[in-house]
Amino acid sequence: MARLFEQLVDELVGFSEHDPELADGIRWLDSQARRRGISFYDMVFEVLYRRDTGTMARDWFRTRN
């Protein structure tokens, strides 16, 4: 599973050659990973995890009643 995630992230990095906005985001993620002393893949996972949990929390709040 981890290898699949890394392959998907690698493909995203490859796509960034044709998308300046994506390339900027990847550079930002890389700088944040270096600042925190974690791998680039861990940083991408953390950002996606936070987004996913935030979305689930908003959906729960909106539909709880």
All heavy atoms as TSV, in Angstrom:
chain	resi	resn	atom	element	x	y	z
A	1	MET	N	N	0.818	-1.189	0.000
A	1	MET	CA	C	0.000	0.000	0.000
A	1	MET	C	C	0.869	1.263	0.000
A	1	MET	O	O	0.583	2.195	-0.722
A	1	MET	CB	C	-0.938	-0.018	1.210
A	1	MET	CG	C	-1.857	1.160	1.288
A	1	MET	SD	S	-3.135	1.128	0.057
A	1	MET	CE	C	-4.539	0.906	1.065
A	2	ALA	N	N	1.906	1.267	0.808
A	2	ALA	CA	C	2.776	2.442	0.882
A	2	ALA	C	C	3.456	2.692	-0.452
A	2	ALA	O	O	3.618	3.842	-0.871
A	2	ALA	CB	C	3.807	2.274	1.986
A	3	ARG	N	N	3.848	1.624	-1.109
A	3	ARG	CA	C	4.516	1.772	-2.406
A	3	ARG	C	C	3.570	2.389	-3.437
A	3	ARG	O	O	3.979	3.206	-4.247
A	3	ARG	CB	C	5.044	0.410	-2.876
A	3	ARG	CG	C	5.827	0.469	-4.128
A	3	ARG	CD	C	7.140	1.244	-3.924
A	3	ARG	NE	N	7.710	1.516	-5.207
A	3	ARG	CZ	C	8.242	2.664	-5.562
A	3	ARG	NH1	N	8.355	3.645	-4.702
A	3	ARG	NH2	N	8.718	2.846	-6.762
A	4	LEU	N	N	2.310	1.992	-3.405
A	4	LEU	CA	C	1.321	2.561	-4.323
A	4	LEU	C	C	1.171	4.062	-4.070
A	4	LEU	O	O	1.131	4.855	-5.016
A	4	LEU	CB	C	-0.027	1.861	-4.167
A	4	LEU	CG	C	-1.174	2.427	-5.009
A	4	LEU	CD1	C	-0.856	2.326	-6.493
A	4	LEU	CD2	C	-2.465	1.711	-4.684
A	5	PHE	N	N	1.117	4.445	-2.803
A	5	PHE	CA	C	1.010	5.866	-2.464
A	5	PHE	C	C	2.217	6.625	-3.010
A	5	PHE	O	O	2.070	7.684	-3.629
A	5	PHE	CB	C	0.914	6.044	-0.938
A	5	PHE	CG	C	0.877	7.479	-0.511
A	5	PHE	CD1	C	-0.271	8.234	-0.675
A	5	PHE	CD2	C	1.990	8.078	0.057
A	5	PHE	CE1	C	-0.312	9.570	-0.294
A	5	PHE	CE2	C	1.959	9.406	0.445
A	5	PHE	CZ	C	0.807	10.151	0.275
A	6	GLU	N	N	3.417	6.079	-2.827
A	6	GLU	CA	C	4.624	6.733	-3.326
A	6	GLU	C	C	4.603	6.849	-4.848
A	6	GLU	O	O	5.004	7.885	-5.398
A	6	GLU	CB	C	5.864	5.979	-2.863
A	6	GLU	CG	C	6.111	6.103	-1.377
A	6	GLU	CD	C	7.288	5.273	-0.899
A	6	GLU	OE1	O	7.960	4.620	-1.737
A	6	GLU	OE2	O	7.536	5.263	0.317
A	7	GLN	N	N	4.116	5.833	-5.528
A	7	GLN	CA	C	4.021	5.885	-6.990
A	7	GLN	C	C	3.052	6.975	-7.437
A	7	GLN	O	O	3.331	7.708	-8.390
A	7	GLN	CB	C	3.587	4.533	-7.548
A	7	GLN	CG	C	4.651	3.471	-7.457
A	7	GLN	CD	C	4.139	2.099	-7.875
A	7	GLN	OE1	O	2.932	1.851	-7.879
A	7	GLN	NE2	N	5.055	1.207	-8.207
A	8	LEU	N	N	1.922	7.087	-6.750
A	8	LEU	CA	C	0.951	8.127	-7.092
A	8	LEU	C	C	1.530	9.522	-6.868
A	8	LEU	O	O	1.336	10.424	-7.690
A	8	LEU	CB	C	-0.327	7.942	-6.284
A	8	LEU	CG	C	-1.147	6.703	-6.620
A	8	LEU	CD1	C	-2.285	6.534	-5.619
A	8	LEU	CD2	C	-1.683	6.768	-8.033
A	9	VAL	N	N	2.252	9.695	-5.765
A	9	VAL	CA	C	2.884	10.986	-5.482
A	9	VAL	C	C	3.946	11.277	-6.541
A	9	VAL	O	O	4.043	12.405	-7.041
A	9	VAL	CB	C	3.475	11.023	-4.059
A	9	VAL	CG1	C	4.315	12.274	-3.853
A	9	VAL	CG2	C	2.358	10.958	-3.022
A	10	ASP	N	N	4.726	10.264	-6.915
A	10	ASP	CA	C	5.743	10.448	-7.953
A	10	ASP	C	C	5.116	10.874	-9.279
A	10	ASP	O	O	5.657	11.733	-9.989
A	10	ASP	CB	C	6.554	9.164	-8.148
A	10	ASP	CG	C	7.470	8.861	-6.970
A	10	ASP	OD1	O	7.703	9.765	-6.132
A	10	ASP	OD2	O	7.948	7.711	-6.880
A	11	GLU	N	N	3.971	10.287	-9.617
A	11	GLU	CA	C	3.274	10.686	-10.841
A	11	GLU	C	C	2.804	12.128	-10.747
A	11	GLU	O	O	2.906	12.887	-11.722
A	11	GLU	CB	C	2.085	9.770	-11.102
A	11	GLU	CG	C	2.464	8.393	-11.585
A	11	GLU	CD	C	1.263	7.521	-11.877
A	11	GLU	OE1	O	0.170	8.067	-12.159
A	11	GLU	OE2	O	1.417	6.294	-11.829
A	12	LEU	N	N	2.325	12.519	-9.595
A	12	LEU	CA	C	1.893	13.895	-9.388
A	12	LEU	C	C	3.062	14.858	-9.575
A	12	LEU	O	O	2.923	15.902	-10.213
A	12	LEU	CB	C	1.285	14.041	-7.990
A	12	LEU	CG	C	0.544	15.319	-7.682
A	12	LEU	CD1	C	-0.658	15.481	-8.600
A	12	LEU	CD2	C	0.106	15.322	-6.230
A	13	VAL	N	N	4.211	14.489	-9.044
A	13	VAL	CA	C	5.409	15.312	-9.218
A	13	VAL	C	C	5.749	15.407	-10.707
A	13	VAL	O	O	6.093	16.483	-11.210
A	13	VAL	CB	C	6.594	14.747	-8.398
A	13	VAL	CG1	C	7.892	15.451	-8.764
A	13	VAL	CG2	C	6.315	14.889	-6.906
A	14	GLY	N	N	5.639	14.301	-11.418
A	14	GLY	CA	C	5.890	14.316	-12.857
A	14	GLY	C	C	4.938	15.243	-13.599
A	14	GLY	O	O	5.350	15.980	-14.510
A	15	PHE	N	N	3.667	15.231	-13.224
A	15	PHE	CA	C	2.681	16.111	-13.855
A	15	PHE	C	C	2.988	17.580	-13.599
A	15	PHE	O	O	2.597	18.451	-14.382
A	15	PHE	CB	C	1.266	15.810	-13.351
A	15	PHE	CG	C	0.711	14.493	-13.801
A	15	PHE	CD1	C	-0.018	13.715	-12.925
A	15	PHE	CD2	C	0.906	14.021	-15.083
A	15	PHE	CE1	C	-0.547	12.494	-13.315
A	15	PHE	CE2	C	0.386	12.804	-15.497
A	15	PHE	CZ	C	-0.339	12.038	-14.614
A	16	SER	N	N	3.684	17.855	-12.511
A	16	SER	CA	C	3.950	19.247	-12.150
A	16	SER	C	C	4.862	19.938	-13.164
A	16	SER	O	O	4.918	21.166	-13.196
A	16	SER	CB	C	4.560	19.339	-10.752
A	16	SER	OG	O	5.900	18.889	-10.744
A	17	GLU	N	N	5.532	19.160	-14.005
A	17	GLU	CA	C	6.367	19.768	-15.051
A	17	GLU	C	C	5.520	20.591	-16.018
A	17	GLU	O	O	6.032	21.503	-16.670
A	17	GLU	CB	C	7.116	18.684	-15.815
A	17	GLU	CG	C	8.146	17.955	-14.994
A	17	GLU	CD	C	8.840	16.865	-15.791
A	17	GLU	OE1	O	8.822	16.915	-17.044
A	17	GLU	OE2	O	9.406	15.964	-15.153
A	18	HIS	N	N	4.238	20.279	-16.120
A	18	HIS	CA	C	3.354	20.947	-17.070
A	18	HIS	C	C	2.351	21.874	-16.380
A	18	HIS	O	O	1.497	22.446	-17.060
A	18	HIS	CB	C	2.588	19.899	-17.883
A	18	HIS	CG	C	3.478	18.872	-18.486
A	18	HIS	ND1	N	4.333	19.143	-19.540
A	18	HIS	CD2	C	3.693	17.573	-18.164
A	18	HIS	CE1	C	5.015	18.059	-19.847
A	18	HIS	NE2	N	4.642	17.089	-19.024
A	19	ASP	N	N	2.449	22.006	-15.064
A	19	ASP	CA	C	1.487	22.819	-14.305
A	19	ASP	C	C	2.238	23.655	-13.278
A	19	ASP	O	O	2.620	23.156	-12.218
A	19	ASP	CB	C	0.470	21.907	-13.616
A	19	ASP	CG	C	-0.640	22.653	-12.909
A	19	ASP	OD1	O	-0.447	23.840	-12.559
A	19	ASP	OD2	O	-1.696	22.058	-12.692
A	20	PRO	N	N	2.468	24.929	-13.585
A	20	PRO	CA	C	3.244	25.783	-12.674
A	20	PRO	C	C	2.644	25.901	-11.275
A	20	PRO	O	O	3.377	25.957	-10.290
A	20	PRO	CB	C	3.253	27.146	-13.369
A	20	PRO	CG	C	2.869	26.885	-14.780
A	20	PRO	CD	C	2.056	25.633	-14.800
A	21	GLU	N	N	1.317	25.927	-11.170
A	21	GLU	CA	C	0.684	26.040	-9.850
A	21	GLU	C	C	0.931	24.771	-9.030
A	21	GLU	O	O	1.238	24.843	-7.832
A	21	GLU	CB	C	-0.809	26.282	-10.009
A	21	GLU	CG	C	-1.498	26.617	-8.715
A	21	GLU	CD	C	-2.958	26.978	-8.918
A	21	GLU	OE1	O	-3.415	27.131	-10.067
A	21	GLU	OE2	O	-3.643	27.124	-7.893
A	22	LEU	N	N	0.824	23.617	-9.662
A	22	LEU	CA	C	1.122	22.351	-8.992
A	22	LEU	C	C	2.591	22.300	-8.587
A	22	LEU	O	O	2.922	21.877	-7.480
A	22	LEU	CB	C	0.774	21.169	-9.902
A	22	LEU	CG	C	1.066	19.779	-9.367
A	22	LEU	CD1	C	0.348	19.518	-8.048
A	22	LEU	CD2	C	0.687	18.732	-10.414
A	23	ALA	N	N	3.469	22.768	-9.460
A	23	ALA	CA	C	4.903	22.787	-9.149
A	23	ALA	C	C	5.184	23.664	-7.929
A	23	ALA	O	O	5.989	23.298	-7.064
A	23	ALA	CB	C	5.699	23.276	-10.357
A	24	ASP	N	N	4.518	24.805	-7.833
A	24	ASP	CA	C	4.680	25.678	-6.659
A	24	ASP	C	C	4.233	24.973	-5.387
A	24	ASP	O	O	4.888	25.057	-4.355
A	24	ASP	CB	C	3.881	26.974	-6.821
A	24	ASP	CG	C	4.507	27.949	-7.790
A	24	ASP	OD1	O	5.713	27.786	-8.113
A	24	ASP	OD2	O	3.804	28.873	-8.231
A	25	GLY	N	N	3.105	24.276	-5.463
A	25	GLY	CA	C	2.614	23.540	-4.303
A	25	GLY	C	C	3.567	22.434	-3.877
A	25	GLY	O	O	3.795	22.226	-2.679
A	26	ILE	N	N	4.143	21.757	-4.830
A	26	ILE	CA	C	5.087	20.680	-4.519
A	26	ILE	C	C	6.354	21.253	-3.899
A	26	ILE	O	O	6.891	20.691	-2.938
A	26	ILE	CB	C	5.372	19.837	-5.773
A	26	ILE	CG1	C	4.129	18.984	-6.061
A	26	ILE	CG2	C	6.612	18.986	-5.614
A	26	ILE	CD1	C	4.174	18.190	-7.327
A	27	ARG	N	N	6.816	22.378	-4.413
A	27	ARG	CA	C	7.995	23.026	-3.799
A	27	ARG	C	C	7.693	23.433	-2.359
A	27	ARG	O	O	8.531	23.288	-1.473
A	27	ARG	CB	C	8.437	24.228	-4.631
A	27	ARG	CG	C	9.241	23.846	-5.850
A	27	ARG	CD	C	9.891	25.056	-6.500
A	27	ARG	NE	N	8.925	25.930	-7.132
A	27	ARG	CZ	C	8.442	25.761	-8.362
A	27	ARG	NH1	N	8.854	24.754	-9.090
A	27	ARG	NH2	N	7.572	26.615	-8.857
A	28	TRP	N	N	6.481	23.951	-2.125
A	28	TRP	CA	C	6.096	24.338	-0.764
A	28	TRP	C	C	6.069	23.111	0.145
A	28	TRP	O	O	6.580	23.151	1.270
A	28	TRP	CB	C	4.737	25.034	-0.774
A	28	TRP	CG	C	4.299	25.420	0.592
A	28	TRP	CD1	C	4.666	26.546	1.275
A	28	TRP	CD2	C	3.446	24.673	1.469
A	28	TRP	NE1	N	4.071	26.541	2.520
A	28	TRP	CE2	C	3.323	25.408	2.668
A	28	TRP	CE3	C	2.771	23.467	1.358
A	28	TRP	CZ2	C	2.556	24.970	3.737
A	28	TRP	CZ3	C	2.005	23.033	2.429
A	28	TRP	CH2	C	1.903	23.772	3.601
A	29	LEU	N	N	5.450	22.023	-0.333
A	29	LEU	CA	C	5.415	20.792	0.462
A	29	LEU	C	C	6.824	20.312	0.782
A	29	LEU	O	O	7.110	19.893	1.911
A	29	LEU	CB	C	4.664	19.689	-0.286
A	29	LEU	CG	C	3.148	19.793	-0.300
A	29	LEU	CD1	C	2.573	18.794	-1.287
A	29	LEU	CD2	C	2.582	19.567	1.081
A	30	ASP	N	N	7.708	20.373	-0.207
A	30	ASP	CA	C	9.081	19.931	0.009
A	30	ASP	C	C	9.777	20.801	1.054
A	30	ASP	O	O	10.462	20.282	1.943
A	30	ASP	CB	C	9.849	19.953	-1.308
A	30	ASP	CG	C	11.223	19.343	-1.179
A	30	ASP	OD1	O	11.338	18.240	-0.598
A	30	ASP	OD2	O	12.192	19.961	-1.663
A	31	SER	N	N	9.566	22.104	0.986
A	31	SER	CA	C	10.208	22.994	1.961
A	31	SER	C	C	9.661	22.736	3.368
A	31	SER	O	O	10.423	22.759	4.346
A	31	SER	CB	C	10.029	24.461	1.570
A	31	SER	OG	O	8.692	24.877	1.718
A	32	GLN	N	N	8.363	22.484	3.476
A	32	GLN	CA	C	7.774	22.190	4.781
A	32	GLN	C	C	8.292	20.868	5.336
A	32	GLN	O	O	8.560	20.746	6.534
A	32	GLN	CB	C	6.241	22.149	4.682
A	32	GLN	CG	C	5.614	23.482	4.362
A	32	GLN	CD	C	5.927	24.523	5.410
A	32	GLN	OE1	O	5.657	24.333	6.586
A	32	GLN	NE2	N	6.526	25.616	4.989
A	33	ALA	N	N	8.431	19.878	4.471
A	33	ALA	CA	C	8.960	18.579	4.905
A	33	ALA	C	C	10.388	18.733	5.413
A	33	ALA	O	O	10.741	18.179	6.462
A	33	ALA	CB	C	8.910	17.577	3.741
A	34	ARG	N	N	11.195	19.487	4.697
A	34	ARG	CA	C	12.581	19.704	5.134
A	34	ARG	C	C	12.627	20.445	6.464
A	34	ARG	O	O	13.420	20.114	7.336
A	34	ARG	CB	C	13.363	20.483	4.072
A	34	ARG	CG	C	13.634	19.686	2.835
A	34	ARG	CD	C	14.271	20.577	1.769
A	34	ARG	NE	N	14.313	19.923	0.492
A	34	ARG	CZ	C	15.381	19.315	0.020
A	34	ARG	NH1	N	16.489	19.270	0.726
A	34	ARG	NH2	N	15.342	18.752	-1.170
A	35	ARG	N	N	11.770	21.457	6.602
A	35	ARG	CA	C	11.740	22.239	7.839
A	35	ARG	C	C	11.364	21.365	9.024
A	35	ARG	O	O	11.900	21.511	10.119
A	35	ARG	CB	C	10.747	23.395	7.690
A	35	ARG	CG	C	10.733	24.360	8.848
A	35	ARG	CD	C	9.814	25.536	8.608
A	35	ARG	NE	N	8.419	25.175	8.481
A	35	ARG	CZ	C	7.596	24.958	9.516
A	35	ARG	NH1	N	8.038	25.057	10.739
A	35	ARG	NH2	N	6.333	24.648	9.313
A	36	ARG	N	N	10.440	20.425	8.811
A	36	ARG	CA	C	9.987	19.543	9.881
A	36	ARG	C	C	10.861	18.305	10.059
A	36	ARG	O	O	10.684	17.555	11.023
A	36	ARG	CB	C	8.562	19.071	9.598
A	36	ARG	CG	C	7.563	20.184	9.644
A	36	ARG	CD	C	6.203	19.635	9.355
A	36	ARG	NE	N	5.202	20.672	9.356
A	36	ARG	CZ	C	3.921	20.425	9.408
A	36	ARG	NH1	N	3.489	19.187	9.457
A	36	ARG	NH2	N	3.060	21.412	9.402
A	37	GLY	N	N	11.748	18.071	9.119
A	37	GLY	CA	C	12.629	16.910	9.217
A	37	GLY	C	C	11.927	15.596	8.914
A	37	GLY	O	O	12.276	14.561	9.483
A	38	ILE	N	N	10.915	15.651	8.021
A	38	ILE	CA	C	10.210	14.430	7.635
A	38	ILE	C	C	10.347	14.242	6.125
A	38	ILE	O	O	10.766	15.159	5.408
A	38	ILE	CB	C	8.716	14.470	8.033
A	38	ILE	CG1	C	7.974	15.626	7.344
A	38	ILE	CG2	C	8.568	14.562	9.545
A	38	ILE	CD1	C	6.475	15.661	7.614
A	39	SER	N	N	9.971	13.083	5.658
A	39	SER	CA	C	10.078	12.839	4.223
A	39	SER	C	C	8.996	13.605	3.469
A	39	SER	O	O	7.954	13.968	4.027
A	39	SER	CB	C	9.957	11.339	3.916
A	39	SER	OG	O	8.615	10.917	3.996
A	40	PHE	N	N	9.259	13.816	2.194
A	40	PHE	CA	C	8.285	14.470	1.330
A	40	PHE	C	C	6.988	13.677	1.300
A	40	PHE	O	O	5.893	14.241	1.378
A	40	PHE	CB	C	8.872	14.608	-0.081
A	40	PHE	CG	C	7.913	15.168	-1.076
A	40	PHE	CD1	C	7.579	16.511	-1.063
A	40	PHE	CD2	C	7.339	14.358	-2.042
A	40	PHE	CE1	C	6.683	17.034	-1.991
A	40	PHE	CE2	C	6.453	14.871	-2.970
A	40	PHE	CZ	C	6.125	16.211	-2.947
A	41	TYR	N	N	7.081	12.353	1.227
A	41	TYR	CA	C	5.892	11.501	1.205
A	41	TYR	C	C	5.081	11.631	2.494
A	41	TYR	O	O	3.855	11.670	2.457
A	41	TYR	CB	C	6.272	10.036	0.975
A	41	TYR	CG	C	6.966	9.811	-0.342
A	41	TYR	CD1	C	8.333	9.581	-0.396
A	41	TYR	CD2	C	6.256	9.837	-1.540
A	41	TYR	CE1	C	8.968	9.374	-1.610
A	41	TYR	CE2	C	6.882	9.638	-2.754
A	41	TYR	CZ	C	8.247	9.413	-2.782
A	41	TYR	OH	O	8.878	9.217	-3.983
A	42	ASP	N	N	5.777	11.698	3.627
A	42	ASP	CA	C	5.071	11.878	4.900
A	42	ASP	C	C	4.339	13.215	4.931
A	42	ASP	O	O	3.226	13.308	5.463
A	42	ASP	CB	C	6.038	11.793	6.081
A	42	ASP	CG	C	6.528	10.393	6.353
A	42	ASP	OD1	O	5.862	9.427	5.906
A	42	ASP	OD2	O	7.578	10.252	7.013
A	43	MET	N	N	4.955	14.234	4.364
A	43	MET	CA	C	4.328	15.556	4.348
A	43	MET	C	C	3.077	15.538	3.472
A	43	MET	O	O	2.031	16.077	3.866
A	43	MET	CB	C	5.327	16.602	3.830
A	43	MET	CG	C	4.849	18.011	3.946
A	43	MET	SD	S	4.720	18.495	5.662
A	43	MET	CE	C	3.483	19.750	5.552
A	44	VAL	N	N	3.159	14.913	2.311
A	44	VAL	CA	C	1.992	14.818	1.433
A	44	VAL	C	C	0.878	14.057	2.146
A	44	VAL	O	O	-0.277	14.476	2.139
A	44	VAL	CB	C	2.358	14.141	0.092
A	44	VAL	CG1	C	1.109	13.855	-0.735
A	44	VAL	CG2	C	3.334	14.999	-0.698
A	45	PHE	N	N	1.231	12.945	2.790
A	45	PHE	CA	C	0.225	12.164	3.512
A	45	PHE	C	C	-0.431	12.998	4.599
A	45	PHE	O	O	-1.656	12.985	4.761
A	45	PHE	CB	C	0.863	10.910	4.118
A	45	PHE	CG	C	-0.123	10.067	4.856
A	45	PHE	CD1	C	-0.927	9.167	4.174
A	45	PHE	CD2	C	-0.268	10.178	6.230
A	45	PHE	CE1	C	-1.863	8.390	4.858
A	45	PHE	CE2	C	-1.193	9.412	6.920
A	45	PHE	CZ	C	-1.990	8.510	6.230
A	46	GLU	N	N	0.369	13.744	5.344
A	46	GLU	CA	C	-0.165	14.558	6.440
A	46	GLU	C	C	-1.158	15.597	5.922
A	46	GLU	O	O	-2.232	15.787	6.500
A	46	GLU	CB	C	0.986	15.249	7.173
A	46	GLU	CG	C	0.585	15.975	8.408
A	46	GLU	CD	C	1.767	16.555	9.148
A	46	GLU	OE1	O	2.781	15.844	9.320
A	46	GLU	OE2	O	1.673	17.729	9.544
A	47	VAL	N	N	-0.815	16.257	4.830
A	47	VAL	CA	C	-1.705	17.273	4.255
A	47	VAL	C	C	-3.006	16.632	3.783
A	47	VAL	O	O	-4.104	17.147	4.051
A	47	VAL	CB	C	-0.997	18.024	3.101
A	47	VAL	CG1	C	-1.984	18.849	2.295
A	47	VAL	CG2	C	0.111	18.904	3.653
A	48	LEU	N	N	-2.913	15.508	3.097
A	48	LEU	CA	C	-4.118	14.830	2.611
A	48	LEU	C	C	-4.963	14.306	3.767
A	48	LEU	O	O	-6.195	14.374	3.728
A	48	LEU	CB	C	-3.740	13.688	1.670
A	48	LEU	CG	C	-3.112	14.119	0.340
A	48	LEU	CD1	C	-2.653	12.900	-0.438
A	48	LEU	CD2	C	-4.066	14.966	-0.470
A	49	TYR	N	N	-4.315	13.789	4.804
A	49	TYR	CA	C	-5.037	13.271	5.967
A	49	TYR	C	C	-5.803	14.387	6.664
A	49	TYR	O	O	-6.971	14.230	7.020
A	49	TYR	CB	C	-4.060	12.599	6.921
A	49	TYR	CG	C	-4.728	12.013	8.140
A	49	TYR	CD1	C	-5.396	10.802	8.063
A	49	TYR	CD2	C	-4.688	12.673	9.363
A	49	TYR	CE1	C	-6.019	10.259	9.176
A	49	TYR	CE2	C	-5.307	12.143	10.481
A	49	TYR	CZ	C	-5.964	10.932	10.381
A	49	TYR	OH	O	-6.583	10.412	11.483
A	50	ARG	N	N	-5.126	15.529	6.846
A	50	ARG	CA	C	-5.800	16.668	7.492
A	50	ARG	C	C	-6.994	17.137	6.685
A	50	ARG	O	O	-8.046	17.450	7.238
A	50	ARG	CB	C	-4.822	17.835	7.652
A	50	ARG	CG	C	-4.091	17.795	8.941
A	50	ARG	CD	C	-3.484	19.146	9.224
A	50	ARG	NE	N	-2.114	18.929	9.611
A	50	ARG	CZ	C	-1.103	19.695	9.286
A	50	ARG	NH1	N	-1.298	20.757	8.559
A	50	ARG	NH2	N	0.096	19.426	9.696
A	51	ARG	N	N	-6.837	17.194	5.373
A	51	ARG	CA	C	-7.945	17.620	4.519
A	51	ARG	C	C	-9.105	16.640	4.634
A	51	ARG	O	O	-10.258	17.041	4.746
A	51	ARG	CB	C	-7.494	17.722	3.073
A	51	ARG	CG	C	-8.606	18.190	2.159
A	51	ARG	CD	C	-8.204	18.165	0.710
A	51	ARG	NE	N	-9.296	18.572	-0.131
A	51	ARG	CZ	C	-10.301	17.800	-0.512
A	51	ARG	NH1	N	-10.373	16.567	-0.089
A	51	ARG	NH2	N	-11.244	18.249	-1.302
A	52	ASP	N	N	-8.796	15.354	4.610
A	52	ASP	CA	C	-9.832	14.326	4.678
A	52	ASP	C	C	-10.579	14.384	6.010
A	52	ASP	O	O	-11.805	14.330	6.045
A	52	ASP	CB	C	-9.212	12.950	4.469
A	52	ASP	CG	C	-10.250	11.885	4.200
A	52	ASP	OD1	O	-11.250	12.176	3.527
A	52	ASP	OD2	O	-10.036	10.745	4.664
A	53	THR	N	N	-9.860	14.506	7.116
A	53	THR	CA	C	-10.524	14.547	8.418
A	53	THR	C	C	-11.328	15.833	8.579
A	53	THR	O	O	-12.405	15.812	9.180
A	53	THR	CB	C	-9.535	14.392	9.585
A	53	THR	OG1	O	-8.528	15.391	9.489
A	53	THR	CG2	C	-8.914	13.022	9.596
A	54	GLY	N	N	-10.840	16.926	8.025
A	54	GLY	CA	C	-11.591	18.176	8.079
A	54	GLY	C	C	-12.889	18.078	7.299
A	54	GLY	O	O	-13.939	18.555	7.741
A	55	THR	N	N	-12.822	17.448	6.146
A	55	THR	CA	C	-14.026	17.253	5.330
A	55	THR	C	C	-15.024	16.366	6.049
A	55	THR	O	O	-16.231	16.666	6.072
A	55	THR	CB	C	-13.644	16.633	3.969
A	55	THR	OG1	O	-12.751	17.518	3.293
A	55	THR	CG2	C	-14.863	16.401	3.107
A	56	MET	N	N	-14.555	15.286	6.643
A	56	MET	CA	C	-15.460	14.393	7.369
A	56	MET	C	C	-16.103	15.108	8.556
A	56	MET	O	O	-17.288	14.922	8.835
A	56	MET	CB	C	-14.715	13.142	7.842
A	56	MET	CG	C	-14.400	12.183	6.728
A	56	MET	SD	S	-13.727	10.603	7.269
A	56	MET	CE	C	-12.237	11.070	8.110
A	57	ALA	N	N	-15.339	15.931	9.250
A	57	ALA	CA	C	-15.877	16.662	10.403
A	57	ALA	C	C	-16.950	17.652	9.963
A	57	ALA	O	O	-18.001	17.766	10.601
A	57	ALA	CB	C	-14.753	17.386	11.136
A	58	ARG	N	N	-16.696	18.366	8.870
A	58	ARG	CA	C	-17.702	19.306	8.366
A	58	ARG	C	C	-18.968	18.574	7.937
A	58	ARG	O	O	-20.085	19.030	8.215
A	58	ARG	CB	C	-17.133	20.125	7.207
A	58	ARG	CG	C	-16.243	21.269	7.642
A	58	ARG	CD	C	-15.880	22.167	6.483
A	58	ARG	NE	N	-15.102	21.488	5.458
A	58	ARG	CZ	C	-13.787	21.289	5.503
A	58	ARG	NH1	N	-13.091	21.708	6.538
A	58	ARG	NH2	N	-13.171	20.677	4.527
A	59	ASP	N	N	-18.803	17.432	7.251
A	59	ASP	CA	C	-19.973	16.651	6.831
A	59	ASP	C	C	-20.765	16.150	8.039
A	59	ASP	O	O	-21.987	16.201	8.055
A	59	ASP	CB	C	-19.548	15.454	5.964
A	59	ASP	CG	C	-19.053	15.874	4.598
A	59	ASP	OD1	O	-19.263	17.051	4.210
A	59	ASP	OD2	O	-18.436	15.035	3.926
A	60	TRP	N	N	-20.065	15.674	9.050
A	60	TRP	CA	C	-20.744	15.190	10.274
A	60	TRP	C	C	-21.517	16.326	10.925
A	60	TRP	O	O	-22.668	16.163	11.310
A	60	TRP	CB	C	-19.722	14.621	11.243
A	60	TRP	CG	C	-20.344	14.281	12.554
A	60	TRP	CD1	C	-21.019	13.154	12.873
A	60	TRP	CD2	C	-20.389	15.119	13.726
A	60	TRP	NE1	N	-21.478	13.215	14.171
A	60	TRP	CE2	C	-21.102	14.416	14.715
A	60	TRP	CE3	C	-19.883	16.372	14.029
A	60	TRP	CZ2	C	-21.323	14.959	15.980
A	60	TRP	CZ3	C	-20.115	16.903	15.278
A	60	TRP	CH2	C	-20.819	16.191	16.240
A	61	PHE	N	N	-20.862	17.482	11.026
A	61	PHE	CA	C	-21.512	18.615	11.685
A	61	PHE	C	C	-22.765	19.051	10.917
A	61	PHE	O	O	-23.794	19.343	11.512
A	61	PHE	CB	C	-20.527	19.776	11.820
A	61	PHE	CG	C	-21.091	20.948	12.562
A	61	PHE	CD1	C	-21.232	20.902	13.937
A	61	PHE	CD2	C	-21.485	22.099	11.884
A	61	PHE	CE1	C	-21.752	21.970	14.631
A	61	PHE	CE2	C	-22.009	23.164	12.572
A	61	PHE	CZ	C	-22.144	23.107	13.953
A	62	ARG	N	N	-22.654	19.057	9.617
A	62	ARG	CA	C	-23.763	19.504	8.767
A	62	ARG	C	C	-24.938	18.530	8.818
A	62	ARG	O	O	-26.091	18.929	8.724
A	62	ARG	CB	C	-23.277	19.665	7.333
A	62	ARG	CG	C	-24.261	20.388	6.430
A	62	ARG	CD	C	-23.755	20.608	5.027
A	62	ARG	NE	N	-23.529	19.327	4.343
A	62	ARG	CZ	C	-22.334	18.898	3.907
A	62	ARG	NH1	N	-21.258	19.622	4.082
A	62	ARG	NH2	N	-22.223	17.731	3.302
A	63	THR	N	N	-24.669	17.231	8.999
A	63	THR	CA	C	-25.738	16.224	8.932
A	63	THR	C	C	-26.114	15.612	10.276
A	63	THR	O	O	-26.889	14.677	10.323
A	63	THR	CB	C	-25.307	15.091	7.983
A	63	THR	OG1	O	-24.131	14.464	8.495
A	63	THR	CG2	C	-25.088	15.587	6.585
A	64	ARG	N	N	-25.590	16.119	11.361
A	64	ARG	CA	C	-25.796	15.467	12.661
A	64	ARG	C	C	-27.214	15.557	13.172
A	64	ARG	O	O	-27.620	14.783	14.019
A	64	ARG	CB	C	-24.827	15.988	13.701
A	64	ARG	CG	C	-25.077	17.403	14.114
A	64	ARG	CD	C	-23.959	17.896	15.021
A	64	ARG	NE	N	-24.168	19.302	15.253
A	64	ARG	CZ	C	-24.290	19.834	16.436
A	64	ARG	NH1	N	-24.191	19.077	17.499
A	64	ARG	NH2	N	-24.478	21.111	16.564
A	65	ASN	N	N	-28.004	16.494	12.718
A	65	ASN	CA	C	-29.398	16.623	13.187
A	65	ASN	C	C	-30.363	16.290	12.093
A	65	ASN	O	O	-30.525	16.593	11.097
A	65	ASN	CB	C	-29.688	18.012	13.737
A	65	ASN	CG	C	-28.960	18.201	15.054
A	65	ASN	OD1	O	-28.843	17.262	15.817
A	65	ASN	ND2	N	-28.499	19.409	15.285
